[in-house]
């Protein structure tokens, strides 16, 4: 596949529009190729200079605006909404499990990172400030969050956290792999670690993040795809926050031939280590910055991803995690974990829209092979038109003379009928 075709595939799947619009997008070849270059990792030098500029989203919006203008009057603009139940933007949280304990000597050495009470409890052997699984579970249950935890396979004794893993499972937490060194470009090593972790957890795993964000475009995607992962969430900055690939949405990865892979990349936007070590923000300014990033992403109806390491919850900086949840999560937020997000994005992409016309009536036929639920559909007309009927599994949410919002609630198929006025 060439750059333009890959960019086109990303455009169609991200905007959620049917491929019968392709003839009206042909004049956008340069922008489609630029989208592909950003996602391929060819332009990271540019995104590093302007990390808070979602360059791909800007290009997508420009192409969408041009497409709407070019469509003939008798062809409506139809798109699938990005998130369930018309949520304004999405928020997914993950925790890399780099360590679960440290020696008393080490805790004493870095005692300024913890409260005096936590240091005292650690020295006396009362509690372990590096084991925060249950506290995360309690906080996330309080705020209605189901996050993802990514585990290394050879760095700690899983027998010491048996109860903690049980609590995570009870909370329906997404458990995944934190790929060790050398797994990002070696399929045998990655397969070995995946199978090992599945045996330890007694469950299948679907997602991963590479340790230290080790990543080679597109080799790492190919290796991960060969190991049958559903998604990866490695691509992000180590030393800053922002959009390494210039995009605020999940996207389908590709191989060396630039052919689409079923593996979905969930871009990493904010990592706690980058906030404290790279940007050296205070707790107050960090919270303000996270809210500003949230507001920016909301403008594009995008995805905010947050990595908060398992071991940092009681450390200076990391302890603002509850404040982050309190200030970020809103009624308009789709809060989910990595696996649920990837499954949604995959099912949304598979949802098919077709149209036909008969006797001044427009029929929109919907096919739902992956049983997605509560998918919004936005339909815009240049001419005045009336909604005649819908299948019983489709709900009208809002209408104007030329704009309709509907929700496909469930089922394998559906139909919407409009009549010209």
C-alpha positions in Angstrom: 0.0 0.0 0.0 1.3 3.5 -0.7 1.3 6.5 1.6 -1.9 8.0 0.2 -3.9 4.8 0.5 -2.8 4.3 4.1 -3.7 7.9 4.9 -7.1 7.3 3.3 -7.7 4.2 5.3 -6.9 6.1 8.5 -9.1 9.0 7.4 -12.1 6.7 6.8 -11.7 4.7 10.0 -11.1 7.8 12.2 -13.8 10.1 10.9 -16.1 7.1 10.7 -17.3 7.7 7.2 -18.2 5.2 4.4 -15.8 4.5 1.6 -18.3 5.7 -1.1 -17.0 9.2 -0.3 -13.6 8.3 -1.7 -14.1 10.0 -5.2 -14.7 13.3 -3.4 -11.4 13.0 -1.4 -9.0 12.5 -4.4 -7.9 16.1 -4.4 -6.4 15.6 -0.9 -3.5 13.3 -1.8 -0.8 15.5 -0.3 -2.6 15.7 3.1 -3.4 12.0 3.1 0.3 11.3 2.5 1.3 13.7 5.3 -1.1 11.8 7.7 0.6 8.6 6.8 4.0 10.0 7.4 3.1 11.2 10.9 1.6 7.8 11.8 4.7 6.0 10.4 6.9 7.9 12.7 8.7 9.8 9.9 8.0 13.2 11.3 8.8 12.8 15.0 11.4 15.6 14.8 8.5 17.9 14.0 6.1 16.7 16.6 8.9 16.9 19.2 9.2 20.6 18.4 5.5 21.2 18.8 4.3 18.3 21.0 1.0 19.9 21.9 -0.1 20.4 18.3 -2.3 17.5 17.1 -1.2 17.8 13.5 -3.0 14.8 12.2 -6.3 15.9 13.8 -5.9 19.3 12.1 -5.4 17.6 8.7 -8.4 15.3 9.3 -10.6 18.3 10.1 -9.4 20.2 7.0 -10.2 17.2 4.7 -13.6 16.7 6.3 -14.5 20.3 5.7 -13.5 20.1 2.1 -15.4 16.8 1.6 -18.6 18.3 2.9 -18.3 21.2 0.5 -17.7 18.9 -2.5 -20.5 16.5 -1.9 -23.4 17.0 -4.3 -26.7 18.3 -2.9 -28.4 14.9 -3.1 -25.7 13.1 -1.1 -25.8 13.4 2.7 -22.8 13.5 4.9 -22.9 10.5 7.3 -20.4 9.7 10.0 -20.2 7.4 13.0 -19.6 9.2 16.3 -16.3 8.6 18.0 -17.4 7.3 21.4 -20.4 5.5 22.9 -23.6 7.4 23.8 -22.3 10.6 22.1 -19.6 11.1 24.8 -17.6 14.2 24.0 -14.1 12.6 24.4 -12.5 9.5 25.8 -10.1 9.0 28.7 -8.1 5.8 29.3 -5.8 5.2 32.3 -2.9 2.7 32.6 -0.4 1.7 35.2 3.0 0.2 34.4 4.1 -2.2 37.1 7.9 -1.6 37.1 8.3 -2.6 40.7 6.3 -3.7 43.7 8.8 -3.2 46.6 12.0 -1.6 47.6 14.5 -2.1 50.5 14.1 -0.1 53.6 17.6 1.4 52.9 16.4 2.6 49.5 13.2 4.1 50.9 15.2 5.9 53.5 17.6 7.2 50.9 14.8 8.8 48.9 12.6 9.6 51.9 11.9 13.1 50.7 9.7 11.7 48.0 7.3 10.3 50.6 5.3 11.7 53.5 7.0 11.2 56.9 4.2 8.8 57.9 4.7 6.6 54.9 8.5 6.5 55.5 8.0 5.6 59.2 5.5 2.8 58.3 7.9 1.4 55.7 10.9 1.4 58.0 8.8 -0.3 60.7 7.6 -2.9 58.2 4.0 -1.8 58.6 3.3 -1.0 55.0 5.0 -0.9 51.6 4.6 2.4 49.7 5.5 0.7 46.5 2.6 -1.7 46.5 -0.5 0.4 45.6 -2.7 -2.0 43.8 -5.5 -2.0 46.3 -5.5 1.7 46.8 -5.7 2.2 43.0 -8.6 -0.2 42.9 -10.4 1.6 45.7 -9.9 5.1 44.1 -10.9 3.9 40.6 -14.0 2.2 41.9 -14.9 5.4 43.7 -14.7 7.4 40.4 -16.1 4.7 38.1 -12.8 3.9 36.4 -11.6 0.6 35.0 -7.9 1.0 34.1 -5.1 -1.2 32.6 -2.1 -2.6 34.5 0.9 -3.8 32.5 3.1 -6.4 34.2 6.8 -7.3 33.6 7.3 -11.0 33.7 10.8 -11.4 35.4 11.2 -8.5 37.8 9.2 -9.5 40.8 7.5 -12.4 42.6 3.9 -12.7 41.6 3.2 -14.9 44.6 3.6 -11.8 46.7 0.7 -10.0 45.0 -1.8 -12.8 44.6 -4.4 -11.0 46.6 -3.8 -7.8 44.8 -4.3 -9.4 41.4 -7.5 -11.0 42.6 -8.8 -7.5 43.6 -7.9 -6.2 40.1 -9.8 -9.0 38.5 -12.8 -8.4 40.7 -12.8 -4.8 39.5 -12.7 -6.0 35.9 -9.3 -4.3 35.4 -7.5 -4.8 32.1 -4.4 -6.9 32.8 -1.7 -6.7 30.1 2.0 -7.1 29.4 4.8 -4.7 30.0 7.2 -6.0 27.4 10.7 -6.5 28.7 13.9 -5.4 27.0 14.4 -7.0 23.6 10.8 -7.9 23.1 10.0 -4.9 21.0 11.9 -6.4 18.0 11.9 -10.1 18.7 8.7 -12.1 18.2 10.0 -15.2 20.0 10.8 -13.2 23.1 7.5 -11.4 23.1 5.5 -14.6 22.6 7.4 -16.2 25.4 6.6 -13.3 27.8 3.0 -13.2 26.7 2.4 -16.9 27.3 4.3 -16.7 30.6 2.1 -13.9 31.9 -1.1 -15.6 30.8 -0.1 -18.6 32.7 0.7 -16.5 35.8 -2.6 -14.6 35.6 -4.7 -17.5 34.5 -6.3 -15.3 31.9 -5.7 -14.1 28.3 -4.1 -10.8 27.8 -4.9 -8.4 24.9 -2.7 -5.3 25.3 0.8 -4.2 26.1 3.2 -1.4 26.5 6.9 -1.8 25.9 9.2 -1.2 28.9 11.0 2.2 28.7 8.7 2.8 25.6 11.2 0.9 23.4 9.8 1.0 19.8 10.9 0.6 16.2 8.5 1.7 13.5 7.0 -0.5 12.1 8.9 -3.6 13.4 7.4 -3.4 16.8 3.9 -3.4 15.4 4.7 -6.4 13.3 6.1 -8.3 16.2 3.2 -7.5 18.4 0.7 -8.4 15.7 2.4 -11.8 15.3 1.9 -12.4 19.0 -1.9 -11.7 18.5 -2.2 -8.7 20.6 -5.3 -6.6 20.1 -3.6 -3.3 20.9 -0.3 -1.5 21.8 0.0 1.7 23.8 3.7 2.4 23.7 4.0 5.3 21.2 4.6 8.4 23.3 7.3 10.8 24.5 9.6 9.8 27.4 10.6 13.4 28.3 7.5 15.5 27.4 3.8 15.2 27.0 1.9 15.5 23.8 1.2 13.8 20.5 4.3 11.9 19.2 2.4 10.8 16.1 0.4 14.0 15.9 -2.9 12.3 16.7 -5.4 12.2 19.5 -7.2 9.0 18.3 -6.4 5.3 18.3 -5.4 4.1 14.8 -4.7 0.9 13.0 -1.0 0.1 12.7 0.9 -1.0 9.6 3.7 -3.3 8.4 6.8 -2.6 6.3 4.6 -2.6 3.2 2.4 0.1 4.8 -0.5 -2.5 4.8 -3.0 -2.1 7.6 -2.6 -4.5 10.6 -5.5 -5.4 12.9 -3.3 -4.2 15.8 -4.6 -0.9 17.2 -2.2 1.7 18.5 -3.5 3.7 21.5 -1.1 6.7 21.6 0.4 7.6 24.9 -0.2 11.3 25.7 0.7 11.9 29.3 3.2 9.9 31.4 3.8 10.8 35.0 7.6 10.4 34.7 7.7 13.0 31.9 5.6 15.4 34.0 8.0 15.2 37.0 11.4 14.4 35.5 11.1 15.8 32.0 9.1 19.0 32.6 9.8 19.2 36.4 6.3 20.6 37.1 4.9 21.2 40.6 1.8 19.3 41.7 -0.3 22.4 41.2 1.0 23.2 37.7 0.9 19.6 36.7 -2.8 19.4 37.5 -3.4 22.6 35.5 -1.4 21.2 32.6 -3.4 17.9 32.5 -6.6 19.9 32.5 -5.4 22.0 29.6 -4.5 18.9 27.6 -7.9 17.5 28.4 -9.5 20.7 27.1 -7.4 20.7 23.9 -8.4 17.0 23.2 -12.0 17.8 23.8 -11.9 20.3 20.9 -11.1 17.4 18.6 -13.4 14.8 20.4 -10.2 12.8 20.9 -8.6 10.5 23.4 -6.7 11.4 26.5 -4.4 8.6 27.6 -2.7 8.8 31.0 0.1 6.5 32.4 0.5 6.7 36.1 3.1 4.1 37.3 1.9 1.7 40.0 4.7 2.5 42.3 4.3 6.3 42.3 0.9 6.7 44.0 2.3 7.7 47.4 5.3 9.7 46.1 5.5 13.4 45.8 3.8 14.2 42.5 2.2 10.8 42.1 -0.1 11.5 45.1 -2.2 13.9 43.0 -3.7 11.0 41.2 -7.0 11.3 43.0 -7.1 15.0 42.1 -6.6 14.1 38.5 -9.6 11.8 38.5 -11.7 14.3 40.3 -10.9 17.1 37.9 -10.8 15.2 34.6 -13.7 12.9 34.7 -17.0 14.6 33.6 -20.4 13.5 32.5 -19.2 13.9 28.9 -16.3 11.6 29.3 -16.1 8.0 28.0 -13.8 6.4 30.7 -12.5 3.0 29.8 -9.5 0.7 29.8 -7.2 -0.3 26.9 -9.0 -3.5 25.9 -12.5 -2.0 25.9 -11.3 1.0 24.0 -9.6 -1.1 21.3 -12.7 -3.4 21.0 -14.9 -0.3 20.6 -12.6 1.2 17.9 -12.4 -2.1 16.0 -16.2 -2.7 16.1 -16.8 0.9 15.1 -14.5 0.5 12.1 -16.4 -2.7 11.1 -19.8 -1.0 11.3 -21.0 -0.6 7.7 -23.1 2.2 6.1 -24.7 1.9 2.7 -27.3 4.1 1.0 -29.9 3.6 -1.7 -32.8 5.8 -3.1 -36.3 5.1 -4.3 -39.2 7.4 -5.1 -37.6 10.5 -3.5 -36.7 8.5 -0.4 -33.2 8.0 0.9 -32.6 4.7 2.6 -29.5 4.2 4.9 -28.7 0.6 5.5 -26.6 -0.3 8.6 -24.7 -3.5 9.3 -23.2 -4.3 12.7 -21.0 -7.5 12.4 -19.2 -7.0 15.8 -22.3 -6.1 17.8 -21.3 -2.6 18.8 -23.8 -0.8 21.0 -24.8 2.8 21.5 -23.0 4.1 18.4 -24.0 7.6 17.4 -24.7 8.5 13.8 -24.6 12.1 12.5 -26.3 12.8 9.2 -26.1 16.2 7.5 -28.1 17.3 4.4 -27.7 20.3 2.1 -31.4 20.2 1.3 -34.4 20.2 3.6 -35.4 16.7 4.4 -37.6 14.8 6.8 -37.0 11.7 8.8 -39.6 9.2 7.7 -38.8 6.1 9.8 -36.2 4.1 11.6 -35.7 0.6 12.8 -36.9 0.1 16.4 -33.2 -0.3 17.5 -32.4 3.3 16.3 -33.2 6.3 18.5 -33.5 9.9 17.3 -31.5 12.1 19.7 -31.6 15.5 18.0 -32.8 17.1 14.7 -32.7 20.3 12.8 -33.9 21.0 9.3 -30.6 19.6 7.8 -28.9 17.8 10.7 -29.9 14.6 12.5 -28.3 12.8 15.4 -29.3 9.2 16.0 -28.1 6.3 18.2 -27.8 2.8 16.9 -28.6 1.0 20.2 -27.9 -2.6 19.4 -28.6 -5.4 16.9 -27.0 -6.8 13.8 -28.5 -4.3 11.3 -30.8 -1.3 11.0 -32.4 1.1 8.5 -33.1 4.8 8.4 -35.5 6.4 5.9 -35.5 10.1 4.9 -38.0 11.9 2.5 -37.3 15.0 0.5 -39.4 18.0 1.3 
